[in-house]
């Protein structure tokens, strides 16, 4: 599994989007290339430099469950595009 973090801010947790209910949702990518592509799109929109981190599935799921954070797994056949920066909460 792969997550995205802001470079140099490892204590701040994983990158997350806000869903239509105002809840943070961490994207977990099965494929590293997909995570890299999403990271590059974020940076192209003006986000700070980010890194893709490999993490064991059960560790990522447990961390989200402990903190009450929602998550979704982005499969190899799925395409996600970051929302425009001005549409983010």
WODANOR-V316450 format. One record per backbone hydrogen bond with DSSP energy under -0.5 kcal/mol. NH is the residue of the N-H (numbers start at 1). CO is the residue of the C=O. Records with the same first field share a line. If there is no record, write none. Layout:
NH->CO / CO
This chain:
2->29
3->53
5->51
7->49
9->6
12->9
13->10
15->4
17->25
19->17 / 23
22->19
25->17
26->70
27->15
28->26 / 72
29->2 / 27
30->74
35->31
36->32
37->33
38->34
39->35
40->36
41->37
42->38
43->39
44->40
45->41 / 42
46->43
47->42
51->5
53->3 / 51
55->1
60->56
61->57
62->58
63->59
64->60
65->61
66->62
67->63
68->64
69->64
70->24
72->26
74->28 / 72
75->73
78->75
87->84
88->85
